[in-house]
Each structure stands twice: as structure tokens, then as C-alpha cells.
Amino acid sequence: MRRSICYSEPKIALAGQPSPIKFTYSPASNLPKGTRLKFDPLSRGRKIDWEIPSANAKSKTSGIWLIPPTGTKILGKSVQGKSLVCPQFEFVLPQEVKAGEEFSIILNGVEKTDTAPKAQHHVQRRRPFYLYIDTKGKGDYKDPEIFSIDVRGSTLHNIRVIAPSMVSKNERFDIVVRFEDQFGNLTANAEEGTLIELSYEQLRENLNWKLFVPETGFINLPNLYFNETGIYRIKLLNTMTNKAYFSCPIQCIESGDNRSIYWGTFHGESERFDASNQIESCLRHFRDDYAYYFYGTSSFENESETSPDVWKNVTLQVSEFNEEDRFVTFLGMQWFHDAKDEGLRQLIFSKDNKPLLRKKESKSNNLRKIYKSHSPKDLIAIPSFTMAKGLGYNFEEFTPEYEPVVEIYNSWGSSECLKKEGNLKPITGGGKGVEEYADGSIRKALNAGHKFGFVAGGLDDRGVFERFYKSSQVQYTPGLTAIIAQTQSRESLFQSLRDRKCYATTGARMIVSLEIASQGIGSIISTGAKPGLMYNRYITGSVIGTCLITKIEIFRNGNLAKEFSPNEDSFDFEFDEMTPLEDDLLKPTKEHIPFTYYYIRAQQEDGHIAWGSPIWIEVTPPSTENSNADTNTNGKKIKK
């Protein structure tokens, strides 16, 4: 029995490059004259997707044609149904095509091949194209015939080192060297004879390795170590082009200090892969391509976004991908209520196989019920996008046991403060977008006595964010969260979040620290234990950037207290703040203990920003250290 034959020429395309392709089809049975053909390039029309060819006869760039067994080529007709994101292309056979004969569909440039439709920006094995055939000519199409080609990485453009941000002296660690094209794909497409010299910048100049570009596009280098504390950057020199590449900074600390910095996000999805329907590819993408140490899923709770089957698959993949010391996954979801005392939340579970908390269900139709049915050890609710008008959160029902951190930034803007108060990435809309909501200001919430750390979210185009793409809403780079923890495990990362040992960036892996009286970010210090703080605060810190640091600001109670302009890629600072503490105390209500808080904000030359979680100083008399009173994490007196 004869079978139809589908094949493509060439069989390989390079990511993002003009790709003339000939799709040839040989039917298993005769196709009568008038048979309708529909070709679907399976593109969503985004910049990263396969470029859509033109069906305009006057086009001078690209086109799509049918070449029958005999006769001249026929330009395709663009068809687009209501449910289609991008057009498909129809042809009508001008003659009978007998079994075993061939016809072709060509994607090419009109006059030159370099104007052919460009391939998608990401690599993919057996990338499909669909051909539908209706022999009756009525447009009643059945299952498609499938062509496929391999999309591979383009020319070598960048060399990236994946390395930890913090290691202990003499501690062994591994790095991965990735050879990437301009779109971040692994590639071996380099000039013949290309060698890469690897060395440590500034220190260990005696170490100099030569690497070749492997077929896999990456090399794993195990068992590196530093025998002196300091700041290191691994240098990679392409000897063919004499261009140097540097890793993000690596801080080597004293032996015995088991802290490390783990990068990732709890709120965000990939531009390439849908974080619900393509969760397996999405997790692999964040783990391998972005080199995240942790990732939390963030499906919206409504059934139109997340069906029971999708949630079941998400929970399964999160459980399977979780691997200590490599890639930690958290099951999470987004929950939104338009009430200003609830707003948008990213709910993070500490354990697997949790049910999706749908707002339409009575047991989870408000946050109070959700908190009542979960222990703080099992759930963290992160207020997100708090300064977005119509989506924001006014912090009036702030619950510190469940809300130890707040999202200060995501791709749609920062909720730090109003633009007129110095917001560097303000929420800016227009048309169908959203503007600032003053009551959702994080500074305002801190001044009201609420205690929480800072995290950052990434890109999101689902749920309440979906309409932003069709508006003039200003979009920024996806953010990153840095968690300072002892180990790379769910328990350790979850506990560090509860302790506010974290900070946020706009995407750069900057190393940020701030200490007051040797207590780091997220700490609550009592003057009862350290009475000298009433008169002098010895403040130290450092910022290690991925490029030049242009400004470091220390804020006290939301106001600028100290500023540095280093113009260096790393900067240590120390100063004594001698202003009497009692001259600038906050006491929002009678229940609150008087307090002051500090936090750090750093800016780089390339526009990236980092925000360190605050440090609080509470004013308590020395006698209370042994009394029956204590304070909770929201700065209110409680009795034991």
C-alpha cells in the first residue's frame, strides 16, 4: 500500500536567519483538480516566532508559492479565522496530481533568498509545519500532513559562564560555559579553529585554560575553587576575535560560612514556553538556559486559565523536577480579588500535590479563609503589583505570618513608591493599561509599621496582565529574586523567605549586602539588646555589580539618608549615622513599638537596579528584655 511522502529541503534552519524552504509532498492517491490545500506555518506572529510570509503579489520581500507538477507557481492566499493568531495559506490545485507525483510549497524571498522568512529565534528538533488537504474543495479539512525541520543555533555571538554568586574559601564548585548565538541558543557554529582562553580576572593569573567550542554548545568544568577571599570574575577570551567575556561576580567568603545566594523567581513565565500547557519545557528552560536555582509556578486560579488537567500536570512536573542542590521547584498559583485589602497574590506552597484554590469555591473565596485553612509553614502569600490601579493592595489587612515578603518589582513596573517620590521603574500605562495606585506603595506600608522583605517577579502575560500587551503599558526587564540560604533545598529557601533574607533585582545578578551592628538584611534589632543604637548606628555594606555601579542609596524611613556614586564594579562602604534615633522614629499606632527602618537601593550603568530587604530597629527599654512582653514580626506588642 502506497503512503504519502513529506520532506523538506533543507532539513536544517538557523535560528533567526532567512530560511528559504521547499516542502515537497507526494500523495498516496490521486488528488483531483480543484483540491484545496491549506498550509499552516504554526507561528504566533511574535518577534521570536517564524516570520510570516507575504501573500501580496506586490511584495518585494518574501512570499509563499505552490509549484504543481507542471505549470507555473501559484501565490498563496492568506486566510485567517477568528480563532487564529496568524494567517494560514490556501491554494487550489490547477490540475490533477496523480499518486507518486510531487508538488511543492516554497517559502522564499521574492528576488533574493536573504529576504526569505526568518526562522524562529529558539532551537527546536523536528519543528512541524502542517499541510491540510481537502479533495472535495469545500474547505472541510481533516488531520494534517506534517513536515518538519530542525532549527539549530546560529553563529556564535556570546559566551556565558554559569557560576555561583557566593562560595566559601577552598570550597569546590562547578561552572558551565555556554556558547550561544544572539538569541541565547546553544551553538557550535563558530569559525574553524576557534579557541577560548579561560582565566580568573585579577587573581590566580597562573590559571589559563584553552577551550574549544564543542558540538553540544556547552562545557562543564568541575572542581574549581578559590584559596583566597575576594571578588572573582571568570574571563573568557575568544582568541579568534580577541573579544573578552566575563562571568557575573563571584564572592568568596571565609570558610565555615555556609551561606550562598540562590537566584530564581516565584512569579513569571518564559516568553518561549507557556508555563501551564508547556510546563515541562518551561521548567527545563529556566533550569538549563536561564540557570535558575529555584522556580515557582504561577498559574492563575480561574478555570479558563488553568483547567483541572493542566493543574494536575503542573503539580506532577513540579514534583518531578525538584532536585536539591540543582534546581528547586515550588508549586504556586496566582489569586486575585478586586477588593483593595486583598489584591493580587502569588501563593507559594512548601509541599507538593496541593489543590488549586479557586475563588469561586466557598472555602477559598477570600484570603482570610485561605489563611485559616493553611499553616504559615505550608503557605506564603506574596502581595504582587501592589501599586497597580485596579489590581493593587492597600496593606490594611496585612498578615505578617503569611506575608513575609512583597513583590517590589516585576516586568510591568516597581511598587516601591510613586514616580514623583523617586520610583526608577514606575508603573506607566495608557489606553487599556494601568497607572500608579498610591495606597499600594511599599514605602507607605513600611512607614505604617509592616515588616516584610523584597522579592522580584518576571514576565507575565496571563490573567490580569494579558491586556497589557495590547496597550501602551511600559514593559521592563524580567526581575530576579536572590535568596540567601544555607542550602539549596525547599525547606532552607522557604525559611529564608520567612526570615526576609532575600533581595530583588531587575534581572542582573548583583551581590548586595547591608548590615547594622553586624545584623544583615531582614533583621529586626532591639535597642533593649543594643542600647548604643539610640546614639550611633554603624552601617556597613557592599554592592558588587555586573558592570559599573553608578549610585548606591541608603533610605531611612523612606527618606534618603546616605548616597554614594562609586563608578566602580564593586564598592564597600561604612559610615556612622550619629543622628539620635529618637529624632526620627515611626509610631503609626499606640500598639506599635517605635521603630526606624533602613534599606539599600543600588543602580548600575546599564540601568539595572537592586533593592535590599529592610533592617528594622525597634526602640525598647533594656528592662523589657527580661519582661513578659515581646514583639511579633509586625512590630506590635504581644503577651506571652
Stockholm file with secondary structure:
# STOCKHOLM 1.0

chainA/1-640         MRRSICYSEPKIALAGQPSPIKFTYSPASNLPKGTRLKFDPLSRGRKIDWEIPSANAKSKTSGIWLIPPTGTKILGKSVQGKSLVCPQFEFVLPQEVKAGEEFSIILNGVEKTDTAPKAQHHVQRRRPFYLYIDTKGKGDYKDPEIFSIDVRGSTLHNIRVIAPSMVSKNERFDIVVRFEDQFGNLTANAEEGTLIELSYEQLRENLNWKLFVPETGFINLPNLYFNETGIYRIKLLNTMTNKAYFSCPIQCIESGDNRSIYWGTFHGESERFDASNQIESCLRHFRDDYAYYFYGTSSFENESETSPDVWKNVTLQVSEFNEEDRFVTFLGMQWFHDAKDEGLRQLIFSKDNKPLLRKKESKSNNLRKIYKSHSPKDLIAIPSFTMAKGLGYNFEEFTPEYEPVVEIYNSWGSSECLKKEGNLKPITGGGKGVEEYADGSIRKALNAGHKFGFVAGGLDDRGVFERFYKSSQVQYTPGLTAIIAQTQSRESLFQSLRDRKCYATTGARMIVSLEIASQGIGSIISTGAKPGLMYNRYITGSVIGTCLITKIEIFRNGNLAKEFSPNEDSFDFEFDEMTPLEDDLLKPTKEHIPFTYYYIRAQQEDGHIAWGSPIWIEVTPPSTENSNADTNTNGKKIKK
#=GR chainA/1-640 SS CCCCEEEEESSEEETTSBCCEEEEEECSSCBCTTCEEEEECCCCCSTTSCCCCCCCTTCSSEEEEEECSSSCCEECEEECCTTCSSCEEEEECSSCBCTTCCEEEEEEESSCGGGSCBCCSSCEEEEEEEEEEETTSSSCCCSCEEEEEEEECCSCCEEEEECCSEEETTCCEEEEEEEECTTSCBCCCCCTTCEEEEEESSSCTTCCEEEECCTTSEEEEEEECCSSCEEECEEEEETTTTEEEECCCEEEECTTCCCEEEEEESSCCCSSSCTTTTHHHHHHIIIIISCCSEEECCEESSTTTSCHHHHHHHHHHHHHHCBTTTBEEECEEEEEESSTTTEEEEEEESSSSCCCCCTTSGGGSSHHHHHHTSCTTTEEEEEESTTBTTTCCCCTTCCTTTCSEEEEEETTEECSSCGGGTCSSCCCCCTTSCCBCGGGCHHHHHHTTCCCEEEECCCCCSGGGGGGGGTTCCCCCCCEEEEEESSSSHHHHHHHHHTTCEEEESSCCCEEEEEETTBCTTCEEETTTCGGGGTCEEEEEEEEEEEEEEEEEEEETTEEEEEECCCEEEEEEEEEECSCGGGGCBCCSTTBCCEEEEEEEEEETTSCEEEECCEEEECCCGGGGGSSEEECTTSBEEEC
#=GC SS_cons         CCCCEEEEESSEEETTSBCCEEEEEECSSCBCTTCEEEEECCCCCSTTSCCCCCCCTTCSSEEEEEECSSSCCEECEEECCTTCSSCEEEEECSSCBCTTCCEEEEEEESSCGGGSCBCCSSCEEEEEEEEEEETTSSSCCCSCEEEEEEEECCSCCEEEEECCSEEETTCCEEEEEEEECTTSCBCCCCCTTCEEEEEESSSCTTCCEEEECCTTSEEEEEEECCSSCEEECEEEEETTTTEEEECCCEEEECTTCCCEEEEEESSCCCSSSCTTTTHHHHHHIIIIISCCSEEECCEESSTTTSCHHHHHHHHHHHHHHCBTTTBEEECEEEEEESSTTTEEEEEEESSSSCCCCCTTSGGGSSHHHHHHTSCTTTEEEEEESTTBTTTCCCCTTCCTTTCSEEEEEETTEECSSCGGGTCSSCCCCCTTSCCBCGGGCHHHHHHTTCCCEEEECCCCCSGGGGGGGGTTCCCCCCCEEEEEESSSSHHHHHHHHHTTCEEEESSCCCEEEEEETTBCTTCEEETTTCGGGGTCEEEEEEEEEEEEEEEEEEEETTEEEEEECCCEEEEEEEEEECSCGGGGCBCCSTTBCCEEEEEEEEEETTSCEEEECCEEEECCCGGGGGSSEEECTTSBEEEC
//
